[in-house]
Amino acid sequence: MKHLLFVLSALLLFTSCSDAATPDAQSSDTQIVISETDTSTEAEAKDAEDPGEDSETQDDPGETEEAEAEEEDIAGLDQKNVALLVSDQRTFGQITIKKVATARDGWVSIHKSKPDGSIQQPDSIGEARVDSGDSEDIIIDLWEAPAVGDKLWALLHIDAGERGLYEYPGKDAPVKKDGETVARSFVIQSDQAEKEESAE
């Protein structure tokens, strides 16, 4: 009988200890879950503040346009000691420019007139490259034959783009003197008119 009572007492004591230990285990598990949740939240907040190396930096379009404008080559665009001389003449597919004086390598282009007599731009009917300094008797081949009596124009440009390539409209802008475009007009003559002018 005493032995039976001892066994029952031992079972009751073991059961009481197990019940007392269970809440502590549950509390420990709960603390672990909370700790993991806090760590995840901190990581997400850090990612939101620092996007990392994968993010791309976009250039300011305004700064890009300003840089391109600063690189534009306009040296020799406005000249003081510039000359462009051309006279009335007959033509057999060519025009002769008497003299060009320019501070920079450039071009002389030939243009037709508008109905009001002003120069027609940007289309030309011929052009020839000229070196810096003084040049005389520059021959310009025409790819469109003018008629007798037509008023044509010679226009002086700088060679600011690709060297040796006529780029107008474009980088090869017309030369100016005191703010005025350097352009000279002349008239296509007949053979008879040129002979009479030579005789005089």
Secondary structure, DSSP 4 states (H G I P E B T S, - for coil): -HHHHHHHHHHHHHHHHHHHHHHHHHHHHHHHHHHHHHHHHHHHHHHHH---TTSPPPPPHHHHHHHHHHT---TTSB-SS-EEE---B--SSEEEEEEEEESS-EEEEEEEBPTTSSBP-S--SEEEEE-SEEEEEEEEE-SSPPPTT-EEEEEEEE--SSTT---TTTTSPBPEETTEE-EEEEEBPPHHHHHHHHH-
